[in-house]
Amino acid sequence: MRERIIERFNDFVNALKRLEEGVNIDPSNEIIIDGVIQRFEFAFELAWKLIKDCLEYEGIEVKSPRSAIREGFKAGIISDGEAWIEMLIDRSKTSHIYDENEARAIYNKIKSFYVGLLRELKDCAEKYIEK
């Protein structure tokens, strides 16, 4: 189980680094926004699965991103459950974004807020690696 957490953690850290690289590029071209959104989708998927793995390590089973967020908040793996639910909702929207204004709004939330939440998860998950 610990090995799976380490592997998932490493994948998540790499995805987060790539997302951080993307948000540091000037978004003057729509392709940059599209790329950041895609990197966000990937990082978020690894994030909720990392939360799931950490919970399973503690003996708590979850099946969905929403339940992982809810239980991860209760267990102290994430500090702001409501913000994570908002991030989940925006992640779900990204699969169906055809509106440039909505894409830009989500991009702005990724850059200003969601990257910070993902960084907090990285810091917290390191505790599970050290156990």
N, CA, C and O atoms as a GROMACS GRO file, in nm:
protein
  524
    1MET      N    1   0.083  -0.120   0.000
    1MET     CA    2   0.000   0.000   0.000
    1MET      C    3   0.087   0.126   0.000
    1MET      O    4   0.060   0.221  -0.073
    2ARG      N    5   0.190   0.126   0.082
    2ARG     CA    6   0.279   0.242   0.090
    2ARG      C    7   0.345   0.267  -0.046
    2ARG      O    8   0.360   0.382  -0.087
    3GLU      N    9   0.383   0.160  -0.114
    3GLU     CA   10   0.447   0.176  -0.245
    3GLU      C   11   0.352   0.241  -0.345
    3GLU      O   12   0.394   0.322  -0.428
    4ARG      N   13   0.223   0.205  -0.337
    4ARG     CA   14   0.125   0.265  -0.427
    4ARG      C   15   0.108   0.414  -0.398
    4ARG      O   16   0.095   0.495  -0.490
    5ILE      N   17   0.109   0.450  -0.270
    5ILE     CA   18   0.101   0.592  -0.234
    5ILE      C   19   0.222   0.666  -0.288
    5ILE      O   20   0.209   0.776  -0.342
    6ILE      N   21   0.339   0.608  -0.274
    6ILE     CA   22   0.461   0.673  -0.323
    6ILE      C   23   0.455   0.692  -0.474
    6ILE      O   24   0.488   0.799  -0.526
    7GLU      N   25   0.413   0.588  -0.545
    7GLU     CA   26   0.403   0.598  -0.691
    7GLU      C   27   0.301   0.704  -0.732
    7GLU      O   28   0.329   0.787  -0.819
    8ARG      N   29   0.182   0.701  -0.670
    8ARG     CA   30   0.078   0.799  -0.702
    8ARG      C   31   0.125   0.940  -0.666
    8ARG      O   32   0.101   1.035  -0.740
    9PHE      N   33   0.192   0.952  -0.551
    9PHE     CA   34   0.244   1.081  -0.508
    9PHE      C   35   0.343   1.137  -0.610
    9PHE      O   36   0.334   1.253  -0.648
   10ASN      N   37   0.435   1.054  -0.655
   10ASN     CA   38   0.534   1.098  -0.754
   10ASN      C   39   0.467   1.141  -0.884
   10ASN      O   40   0.505   1.242  -0.943
   11ASP      N   41   0.368   1.066  -0.929
   11ASP     CA   42   0.294   1.104  -1.050
   11ASP      C   43   0.222   1.237  -1.030
   11ASP      O   44   0.223   1.323  -1.117
   12PHE      N   45   0.161   1.252  -0.911
   12PHE     CA   46   0.090   1.376  -0.880
   12PHE      C   47   0.186   1.494  -0.876
   12PHE      O   48   0.156   1.600  -0.932
   13VAL      N   49   0.301   1.478  -0.812
   13VAL     CA   50   0.400   1.587  -0.804
   13VAL      C   51   0.446   1.627  -0.944
   13VAL      O   52   0.459   1.746  -0.972
   14ASN      N   53   0.469   1.531  -1.029
   14ASN     CA   54   0.509   1.563  -1.167
   14ASN      C   55   0.399   1.638  -1.240
   14ASN      O   56   0.426   1.734  -1.312
   15ALA      N   57   0.274   1.595  -1.224
   15ALA     CA   58   0.162   1.663  -1.289
   15ALA      C   59   0.147   1.805  -1.234
   15ALA      O   60   0.119   1.898  -1.310
   16LEU      N   61   0.165   1.821  -1.104
   16LEU     CA   62   0.156   1.954  -1.044
   16LEU      C   63   0.266   2.045  -1.097
   16LEU      O   64   0.240   2.162  -1.126
   17LYS      N   65   0.387   1.994  -1.110
   17LYS     CA   66   0.497   2.074  -1.166
   17LYS      C   67   0.463   2.120  -1.308
   17LYS      O   68   0.488   2.235  -1.344
   18ARG      N   69   0.407   2.031  -1.387
   18ARG     CA   70   0.370   2.066  -1.525
   18ARG      C   71   0.259   2.171  -1.526
   18ARG      O   72   0.259   2.261  -1.610
   19LEU      N   73   0.164   2.158  -1.434
   19LEU     CA   74   0.058   2.258  -1.424
   19LEU      C   75   0.118   2.393  -1.384
   19LEU      O   76   0.082   2.496  -1.441
   20GLU      N   77   0.208   2.392  -1.287
   20GLU     CA   78   0.272   2.517  -1.244
   20GLU      C   79   0.351   2.581  -1.358
   20GLU      O   80   0.350   2.703  -1.373
   21GLU      N   81   0.417   2.500  -1.438
   21GLU     CA   82   0.487   2.553  -1.556
   21GLU      C   83   0.388   2.624  -1.648
   21GLU      O   84   0.415   2.733  -1.698
   22GLY      N   85   0.272   2.560  -1.669
   22GLY     CA   86   0.172   2.617  -1.759
   22GLY      C   87   0.115   2.749  -1.710
   22GLY      O   88   0.097   2.842  -1.789
   23VAL      N   89   0.087   2.758  -1.581
   23VAL     CA   90   0.027   2.884  -1.531
   23VAL      C   91   0.127   2.997  -1.528
   23VAL      O   92   0.089   3.113  -1.512
   24ASN      N   93   0.255   2.966  -1.542
   24ASN     CA   94   0.357   3.071  -1.545
   24ASN      C   95   0.386   3.122  -1.685
   24ASN      O   96   0.472   3.209  -1.703
   25ILE      N   97   0.315   3.071  -1.785
   25ILE     CA   98   0.329   3.118  -1.923
   25ILE      C   99   0.219   3.221  -1.949
   25ILE      O  100   0.105   3.204  -1.906
   26ASP      N  101   0.255   3.327  -2.018
   26ASP     CA  102   0.158   3.432  -2.052
   26ASP      C  103   0.044   3.373  -2.134
   26ASP      O  104   0.068   3.313  -2.239
   27PRO      N  105  -0.081   3.389  -2.087
   27PRO     CA  106  -0.194   3.327  -2.156
   27PRO      C  107  -0.249   3.410  -2.272
   27PRO      O  108  -0.370   3.413  -2.295
   28SER      N  109  -0.161   3.478  -2.344
   28SER     CA  110  -0.208   3.563  -2.454
   28SER      C  111  -0.264   3.480  -2.570
   28SER      O  112  -0.338   3.533  -2.653
   29ASN      N  113  -0.230   3.354  -2.575
   29ASN     CA  114  -0.279   3.265  -2.680
   29ASN      C  115  -0.375   3.164  -2.618
   29ASN      O  116  -0.346   3.107  -2.513
   30GLU      N  117  -0.488   3.143  -2.681
   30GLU     CA  118  -0.589   3.051  -2.628
   30GLU      C  119  -0.535   2.909  -2.609
   30GLU      O  120  -0.584   2.836  -2.523
   31ILE      N  121  -0.437   2.871  -2.686
   31ILE     CA  122  -0.383   2.736  -2.673
   31ILE      C  123  -0.315   2.718  -2.537
   31ILE      O  124  -0.311   2.606  -2.484
   32ILE      N  125  -0.261   2.825  -2.481
   32ILE     CA  126  -0.201   2.818  -2.347
   32ILE      C  127  -0.310   2.790  -2.244
   32ILE      O  128  -0.292   2.705  -2.157
   33ILE      N  129  -0.421   2.858  -2.254
   33ILE     CA  130  -0.533   2.836  -2.161
   33ILE      C  131  -0.583   2.692  -2.174
   33ILE      O  132  -0.606   2.624  -2.074
   34ASP      N  133  -0.598   2.646  -2.297
   34ASP     CA  134  -0.642   2.508  -2.319
   34ASP      C  135  -0.544   2.408  -2.257
   34ASP      O  136  -0.585   2.310  -2.195
   35GLY      N  137  -0.415   2.434  -2.275
   35GLY     CA  138  -0.313   2.345  -2.220
   35GLY      C  139  -0.314   2.343  -2.068
   35GLY      O  140  -0.300   2.237  -2.007
   36VAL      N  141  -0.330   2.459  -2.006
   36VAL     CA  142  -0.336   2.466  -1.860
   36VAL      C  143  -0.458   2.391  -1.810
   36VAL      O  144  -0.450   2.319  -1.711
   37ILE      N  145  -0.572   2.407  -1.876
   37ILE     CA  146  -0.693   2.336  -1.834
   37ILE      C  147  -0.670   2.185  -1.846
   37ILE      O  148  -0.710   2.110  -1.757
   38GLN      N  149  -0.607   2.141  -1.952
   38GLN     CA  150  -0.582   1.998  -1.966
   38GLN      C  151  -0.485   1.948  -1.858
   38GLN      O  152  -0.505   1.840  -1.804
   39ARG      N  153  -0.384   2.025  -1.828
   39ARG     CA  154  -0.291   1.986  -1.722
   39ARG      C  155  -0.361   1.985  -1.586
   39ARG      O  156  -0.332   1.900  -1.502
   40PHE      N  157  -0.454   2.078  -1.566
   40PHE     CA  158  -0.534   2.081  -1.444
   40PHE      C  159  -0.618   1.954  -1.431
   40PHE      O  160  -0.626   1.894  -1.324
   41GLU      N  161  -0.681   1.914  -1.541
   41GLU     CA  162  -0.763   1.792  -1.539
   41GLU      C  163  -0.678   1.672  -1.494
   41GLU      O  164  -0.721   1.593  -1.410
   42PHE      N  165  -0.561   1.661  -1.550
   42PHE     CA  166  -0.473   1.549  -1.517
   42PHE      C  167  -0.429   1.555  -1.371
   42PHE      O  168  -0.433   1.455  -1.301
   43ALA      N  169  -0.388   1.674  -1.326
   43ALA     CA  170  -0.343   1.690  -1.187
   43ALA      C  171  -0.457   1.662  -1.090
   43ALA      O  172  -0.436   1.599  -0.986
   44PHE      N  173  -0.577   1.708  -1.122
   44PHE     CA  174  -0.690   1.684  -1.033
   44PHE      C  175  -0.722   1.535  -1.022
   44PHE      O  176  -0.748   1.486  -0.913
   45GLU      N  177  -0.720   1.465  -1.134
   45GLU     CA  178  -0.748   1.321  -1.130
   45GLU      C  179  -0.648   1.248  -1.041
   45GLU      O  180  -0.686   1.162  -0.962
   46LEU      N  181  -0.521   1.283  -1.054
   46LEU     CA  182  -0.420   1.221  -0.969
   46LEU      C  183  -0.437   1.264  -0.823
   46LEU      O  184  -0.412   1.185  -0.732
   47ALA      N  185  -0.481   1.387  -0.801
   47ALA     CA  186  -0.499   1.438  -0.665
   47ALA      C  187  -0.607   1.360  -0.590
   47ALA      O  188  -0.585   1.316  -0.477
   48TRP      N  189  -0.723   1.343  -0.652
   48TRP     CA  190  -0.829   1.274  -0.578
   48TRP      C  191  -0.794   1.127  -0.556
   48TRP      O  192  -0.832   1.067  -0.456
   49LYS      N  193  -0.721   1.070  -0.652
   49LYS     CA  194  -0.679   0.930  -0.634
   49LYS      C  195  -0.570   0.918  -0.527
   49LYS      O  196  -0.563   0.816  -0.458
   50LEU      N  197  -0.488   1.020  -0.512
   50LEU     CA  198  -0.390   1.022  -0.404
   50LEU      C  199  -0.462   1.033  -0.270
   50LEU      O  200  -0.425   0.964  -0.174
   51ILE      N  201  -0.563   1.117  -0.263
   51ILE     CA  202  -0.644   1.127  -0.140
   51ILE      C  203  -0.704   0.991  -0.109
   51ILE      O  204  -0.701   0.946   0.006
   52LYS      N  205  -0.758   0.926  -0.210
   52LYS     CA  206  -0.819   0.793  -0.194
   52LYS      C  207  -0.716   0.694  -0.139
   52LYS      O  208  -0.746   0.619  -0.047
   53ASP      N  209  -0.597   0.694  -0.195
   53ASP     CA  210  -0.492   0.603  -0.148
   53ASP      C  211  -0.454   0.630  -0.003
   53ASP      O  212  -0.437   0.537   0.076
   54CYS      N  213  -0.442   0.757   0.033
   54CYS     CA  214  -0.408   0.792   0.171
   54CYS      C  215  -0.519   0.747   0.266
   54CYS      O  216  -0.492   0.698   0.375
   55LEU      N  217  -0.644   0.764   0.224
   55LEU     CA  218  -0.757   0.720   0.307
   55LEU      C  219  -0.755   0.569   0.323
   55LEU      O  220  -0.776   0.518   0.433
   56GLU      N  221  -0.731   0.497   0.215
   56GLU     CA  222  -0.725   0.351   0.223
   56GLU      C  223  -0.613   0.306   0.316
   56GLU      O  224  -0.627   0.206   0.387
   57TYR      N  225  -0.504   0.379   0.317
   57TYR     CA  226  -0.393   0.351   0.409
   57TYR      C  227  -0.441   0.362   0.554
   57TYR      O  228  -0.392   0.291   0.642
   58GLU      N  229  -0.538   0.452   0.577
   58GLU     CA  230  -0.596   0.471   0.710
   58GLU      C  231  -0.715   0.379   0.735
   58GLU      O  232  -0.776   0.384   0.842
   59GLY      N  233  -0.749   0.294   0.637
   59GLY     CA  234  -0.859   0.201   0.654
   59GLY      C  235  -0.995   0.256   0.613
   59GLY      O  236  -1.098   0.199   0.649
   60ILE      N  237  -0.997   0.366   0.540
   60ILE     CA  238  -1.122   0.430   0.496
   60ILE      C  239  -1.136   0.408   0.346
   60ILE      O  240  -1.049   0.448   0.268
   61GLU      N  241  -1.245   0.344   0.304
   61GLU     CA  242  -1.266   0.317   0.163
   61GLU      C  243  -1.359   0.420   0.101
   61GLU      O  244  -1.463   0.453   0.158
   62VAL      N  245  -1.321   0.470  -0.015
   62VAL     CA  246  -1.404   0.563  -0.091
   62VAL      C  247  -1.406   0.518  -0.237
   62VAL      O  248  -1.315   0.449  -0.282
   63LYS      N  249  -1.510   0.558  -0.309
   63LYS     CA  250  -1.525   0.514  -0.448
   63LYS      C  251  -1.523   0.627  -0.549
   63LYS      O  252  -1.492   0.604  -0.666
   64SER      N  253  -1.557   0.748  -0.506
   64SER     CA  254  -1.573   0.857  -0.602
   64SER      C  255  -1.490   0.978  -0.559
   64SER      O  256  -1.447   0.986  -0.444
   65PRO      N  257  -1.467   1.071  -0.651
   65PRO     CA  258  -1.395   1.193  -0.614
   65PRO      C  259  -1.466   1.269  -0.501
   65PRO      O  260  -1.400   1.317  -0.409
   66ARG      N  261  -1.597   1.279  -0.509
   66ARG     CA  262  -1.672   1.354  -0.407
   66ARG      C  263  -1.656   1.289  -0.269
   66ARG      O  264  -1.635   1.359  -0.170
   67SER      N  265  -1.666   1.157  -0.263
   67SER     CA  266  -1.652   1.090  -0.133
   67SER      C  267  -1.506   1.098  -0.084
   67SER      O  268  -1.482   1.107   0.036
   68ALA      N  269  -1.410   1.094  -0.176
   68ALA     CA  270  -1.270   1.110  -0.137
   68ALA      C  271  -1.246   1.249  -0.077
   68ALA      O  272  -1.175   1.263   0.022
   69ILE      N  273  -1.305   1.349  -0.138
   69ILE     CA  274  -1.291   1.486  -0.087
   69ILE      C  275  -1.356   1.497   0.051
   69ILE      O  276  -1.296   1.550   0.144
   70ARG      N  277  -1.477   1.448   0.063
   70ARG     CA  278  -1.550   1.455   0.190
   70ARG      C  279  -1.472   1.386   0.302
   70ARG      O  280  -1.452   1.442   0.409
   71GLU      N  281  -1.428   1.262   0.276
   71GLU     CA  282  -1.356   1.186   0.378
   71GLU      C  283  -1.214   1.240   0.398
   71GLU      O  284  -1.162   1.237   0.510
   72GLY      N  285  -1.153   1.290   0.291
   72GLY     CA  286  -1.020   1.350   0.303
   72GLY      C  287  -1.022   1.474   0.391
   72GLY      O  288  -0.927   1.500   0.465
   73PHE      N  289  -1.130   1.550   0.383
   73PHE     CA  290  -1.146   1.667   0.469
   73PHE      C  291  -1.162   1.622   0.615
   73PHE      O  292  -1.099   1.678   0.704
   74LYS      N  293  -1.248   1.523   0.637
   74LYS     CA  294  -1.268   1.472   0.774
   74LYS      C  295  -1.139   1.419   0.834
   74LYS      O  296  -1.114   1.435   0.953
   75ALA      N  297  -1.056   1.356   0.750
   75ALA     CA  298  -0.931   1.297   0.798
   75ALA      C  299  -0.817   1.398   0.808
   75ALA      O  300  -0.709   1.365   0.858
   76GLY      N  301  -0.839   1.521   0.760
   76GLY     CA  302  -0.736   1.624   0.767
   76GLY      C  303  -0.633   1.618   0.655
   76GLY      O  304  -0.528   1.681   0.663
   77ILE      N  305  -0.664   1.543   0.550
   77ILE     CA  306  -0.572   1.534   0.435
   77ILE      C  307  -0.582   1.662   0.353
   77ILE      O  308  -0.483   1.708   0.297
   78ILE      N  309  -0.701   1.719   0.346
   78ILE     CA  310  -0.721   1.849   0.281
   78ILE      C  311  -0.786   1.942   0.383
   78ILE      O  312  -0.857   1.897   0.472
   79SER      N  313  -0.760   2.071   0.369
   79SER     CA  314  -0.804   2.166   0.472
   79SER      C  315  -0.934   2.239   0.438
   79SER      O  316  -0.998   2.295   0.527
   80ASP      N  317  -0.973   2.239   0.312
   80ASP     CA  318  -1.091   2.316   0.272
   80ASP      C  319  -1.179   2.229   0.181
   80ASP      O  320  -1.165   2.232   0.058
   81GLY      N  321  -1.268   2.154   0.242
   81GLY     CA  322  -1.353   2.063   0.166
   81GLY      C  323  -1.441   2.133   0.065
   81GLY      O  324  -1.460   2.083  -0.046
   82GLU      N  325  -1.496   2.250   0.102
   82GLU     CA  326  -1.584   2.324   0.011
   82GLU      C  327  -1.508   2.370  -0.113
   82GLU      O  328  -1.560   2.363  -0.224
   83ALA      N  329  -1.386   2.416  -0.095
   83ALA     CA  330  -1.305   2.460  -0.209
   83ALA      C  331  -1.273   2.343  -0.301
   83ALA      O  332  -1.272   2.357  -0.423
   84TRP      N  333  -1.248   2.226  -0.242
   84TRP     CA  334  -1.221   2.107  -0.323
   84TRP      C  335  -1.346   2.063  -0.400
   84TRP      O  336  -1.335   2.018  -0.514
   85ILE      N  337  -1.463   2.076  -0.339
   85ILE     CA  338  -1.587   2.044  -0.411
   85ILE      C  339  -1.604   2.142  -0.527
   85ILE      O  340  -1.644   2.102  -0.637
   86GLU      N  341  -1.576   2.269  -0.505
   86GLU     CA  342  -1.582   2.368  -0.613
   86GLU      C  343  -1.483   2.331  -0.724
   86GLU      O  344  -1.515   2.343  -0.842
   87MET      N  345  -1.364   2.287  -0.685
   87MET     CA  346  -1.265   2.245  -0.784
   87MET      C  347  -1.316   2.124  -0.861
   87MET      O  348  -1.297   2.115  -0.983
   88LEU      N  349  -1.379   2.029  -0.792
   88LEU     CA  350  -1.438   1.912  -0.859
   88LEU      C  351  -1.543   1.954  -0.960
   88LEU      O  352  -1.546   1.902  -1.072
   89ILE      N  353  -1.627   2.047  -0.923
   89ILE     CA  354  -1.733   2.095  -1.014
   89ILE      C  355  -1.670   2.160  -1.137
   89ILE      O  356  -1.712   2.135  -1.250
   90ASP      N  357  -1.569   2.244  -1.115
   90ASP     CA  358  -1.502   2.307  -1.229
   90ASP      C  359  -1.430   2.204  -1.315
   90ASP      O  360  -1.427   2.215  -1.437
   91ARG      N  361  -1.371   2.102  -1.251
   91ARG     CA  362  -1.307   1.995  -1.327
   91ARG      C  363  -1.408   1.926  -1.417
   91ARG      O  364  -1.379   1.895  -1.533
   92SER      N  365  -1.527   1.902  -1.365
   92SER     CA  366  -1.632   1.839  -1.445
   92SER      C  367  -1.673   1.927  -1.562
   92SER      O  368  -1.703   1.877  -1.671
   93LYS      N  369  -1.676   2.056  -1.541
   93LYS     CA  370  -1.712   2.150  -1.648
   93LYS      C  371  -1.610   2.150  -1.760
   93LYS      O  372  -1.644   2.171  -1.877
   94THR      N  373  -1.483   2.128  -1.726
   94THR     CA  374  -1.378   2.142  -1.827
   94THR      C  375  -1.391   2.042  -1.941
   94THR      O  376  -1.340   2.067  -2.050
   95SER      N  377  -1.458   1.932  -1.917
   95SER     CA  378  -1.478   1.834  -2.023
   95SER      C  379  -1.575   1.883  -2.130
   95SER      O  380  -1.580   1.829  -2.240
   96HIS      N  381  -1.652   1.986  -2.095
   96HIS     CA  382  -1.758   2.031  -2.184
   96HIS      C  383  -1.752   2.181  -2.212
   96HIS      O  384  -1.853   2.240  -2.248
   97ILE      N  385  -1.637   2.242  -2.195
   97ILE     CA  386  -1.626   2.386  -2.216
   97ILE      C  387  -1.615   2.417  -2.365
   97ILE      O  388  -1.524   2.371  -2.434
   98TYR      N  389  -1.709   2.496  -2.410
   98TYR     CA  390  -1.702   2.546  -2.546
   98TYR      C  391  -1.708   2.698  -2.547
   98TYR      O  392  -1.697   2.761  -2.652
   99ASP      N  393  -1.724   2.756  -2.430
   99ASP     CA  394  -1.737   2.899  -2.414
   99ASP      C  395  -1.602   2.957  -2.370
   99ASP      O  396  -1.549   2.920  -2.265
  100GLU      N  397  -1.549   3.047  -2.450
  100GLU     CA  398  -1.417   3.105  -2.421
  100GLU      C  399  -1.414   3.177  -2.286
  100GLU      O  400  -1.315   3.168  -2.214
  101ASN      N  401  -1.523   3.248  -2.253
  101ASN     CA  402  -1.527   3.322  -2.127
  101ASN      C  403  -1.526   3.228  -2.007
  101ASN      O  404  -1.459   3.254  -1.907
  102GLU      N  405  -1.600   3.118  -2.017
  102GLU     CA  406  -1.602   3.020  -1.907
  102GLU      C  407  -1.466   2.952  -1.894
  102GLU      O  408  -1.418   2.929  -1.782
  103ALA      N  409  -1.404   2.921  -2.006
  103ALA     CA  410  -1.270   2.860  -2.002
  103ALA      C  411  -1.172   2.955  -1.935
  103ALA      O  412  -1.090   2.912  -1.852
  104ARG      N  413  -1.178   3.082  -1.969
  104ARG     CA  414  -1.087   3.180  -1.909
  104ARG      C  415  -1.115   3.195  -1.759
  104ARG      O  416  -1.021   3.210  -1.681
  105ALA      N  417  -1.241   3.191  -1.720
  105ALA     CA  418  -1.276   3.202  -1.578
  105ALA      C  419  -1.218   3.083  -1.499
  105ALA      O  420  -1.163   3.101  -1.390
  106ILE      N  421  -1.230   2.964  -1.554
  106ILE     CA  422  -1.175   2.846  -1.487
  106ILE      C  423  -1.022   2.853  -1.486
  106ILE      O  424  -0.959   2.821  -1.386
  107TYR      N  425  -0.964   2.896  -1.597
  107TYR     CA  426  -0.818   2.914  -1.601
  107TYR      C  427  -0.773   3.007  -1.488
  107TYR      O  428  -0.676   2.978  -1.418
  108ASN      N  429  -0.844   3.119  -1.470
  108ASN     CA  430  -0.808   3.215  -1.366
  108ASN      C  431  -0.818   3.154  -1.227
  108ASN      O  432  -0.735   3.181  -1.140
  109LYS      N  433  -0.921   3.069  -1.204
  109LYS     CA  434  -0.934   3.002  -1.075
  109LYS      C  435  -0.822   2.899  -1.056
  109LYS      O  436  -0.770   2.883  -0.945
  110ILE      N  437  -0.786   2.832  -1.162
  110ILE     CA  438  -0.674   2.736  -1.153
  110ILE      C  439  -0.549   2.811  -1.108
  110ILE      O  440  -0.481   2.770  -1.014
  111LYS      N  441  -0.521   2.921  -1.176
  111LYS     CA  442  -0.398   2.996  -1.150
  111LYS      C  443  -0.399   3.060  -1.011
  111LYS      O  444  -0.298   3.056  -0.940
  112SER      N  445  -0.510   3.119  -0.972
  112SER     CA  446  -0.512   3.196  -0.849
  112SER      C  447  -0.547   3.115  -0.725
  112SER      O  448  -0.514   3.158  -0.614
  113PHE      N  449  -0.611   2.999  -0.740
  113PHE     CA  450  -0.664   2.930  -0.623
  113PHE      C  451  -0.636   2.780  -0.622
  113PHE      O  452  -0.586   2.727  -0.522
  114TYR      N  453  -0.666   2.712  -0.731
  114TYR     CA  454  -0.659   2.567  -0.731
  114TYR      C  455  -0.516   2.513  -0.722
  114TYR      O  456  -0.493   2.410  -0.660
  115VAL      N  457  -0.421   2.582  -0.783
  115VAL     CA  458  -0.282   2.536  -0.772
  115VAL      C  459  -0.239   2.537  -0.626
  115VAL      O  460  -0.167   2.448  -0.582
  116GLY      N  461  -0.284   2.636  -0.550
  116GLY     CA  462  -0.252   2.642  -0.407
  116GLY      C  463  -0.311   2.526  -0.330
  116GLY      O  464  -0.246   2.470  -0.242
  117LEU      N  465  -0.435   2.489  -0.363
  117LEU     CA  466  -0.497   2.373  -0.297
  117LEU      C  467  -0.421   2.244  -0.329
  117LEU      O  468  -0.402   2.159  -0.242
  118LEU      N  469  -0.378   2.231  -0.453
  118LEU     CA  470  -0.302   2.113  -0.493
  118LEU      C  471  -0.166   2.110  -0.423
  118LEU      O  472  -0.118   2.002  -0.387
  119ARG      N  473  -0.105   2.226  -0.405
  119ARG     CA  474   0.023   2.232  -0.332
  119ARG      C  475   0.005   2.189  -0.187
  119ARG      O  476   0.089   2.118  -0.131
  120GLU      N  477  -0.105   2.231  -0.126
  120GLU     CA  478  -0.133   2.190   0.013
  120GLU      C  479  -0.147   2.039   0.023
  120GLU      O  480  -0.098   1.977   0.118
  121LEU      N  481  -0.214   1.979  -0.076
  121LEU     CA  482  -0.227   1.833  -0.076
  121LEU      C  483  -0.089   1.769  -0.085
  121LEU      O  484  -0.060   1.672  -0.015
  122LYS      N  485  -0.005   1.823  -0.170
  122LYS     CA  486   0.132   1.768  -0.184
  122LYS      C  487   0.202   1.769  -0.050
  122LYS      O  488   0.262   1.669  -0.011
  123ASP      N  489   0.195   1.880   0.021
  123ASP     CA  490   0.261   1.890   0.151
  123ASP      C  491   0.204   1.791   0.251
  123ASP      O  492   0.278   1.728   0.326
  124CYS      N  493   0.073   1.777   0.253
  124CYS     CA  494   0.009   1.685   0.347
  124CYS      C  495   0.040   1.540   0.312
  124CYS      O  496   0.065   1.459   0.401
  125ALA      N  497   0.037   1.507   0.186
  125ALA     CA  498   0.060   1.369   0.143
  125ALA      C  499   0.202   1.323   0.172
  125ALA      O  500   0.227   1.204   0.187
  126GLU      N  501   0.294   1.417   0.181
  126GLU     CA  502   0.431   1.380   0.215
  126GLU      C  503   0.438   1.310   0.350
  126GLU      O  504   0.527   1.228   0.373
  127LYS      N  505   0.343   1.341   0.441
  127LYS     CA  506   0.338   1.272   0.571
  127LYS      C  507   0.314   1.123   0.555
  127LYS      O  508   0.370   1.042   0.629
  128TYR      N  509   0.232   1.087   0.456
  128TYR     CA  510   0.202   0.946   0.434
  128TYR      C  511   0.322   0.874   0.373
  128TYR      O  512   0.339   0.753   0.391
  129ILE      N  513   0.404   0.949   0.302
  129ILE     CA  514   0.524   0.891   0.243
  129ILE      C  515   0.625   0.861   0.356
  129ILE      O  516   0.697   0.761   0.352
  130GLU      N  517   0.629   0.949   0.454
  130GLU     CA  518   0.726   0.936   0.563
  130GLU      C  519   0.688   0.830   0.666
  130GLU      O  520   0.773   0.787   0.743
  131LYS      N  521   0.560   0.787   0.667
  131LYS     CA  522   0.515   0.686   0.766
  131LYS      C  523   0.579   0.552   0.741
  131LYS      O  524   0.553   0.457   0.814
   0.00000   0.00000   0.00000
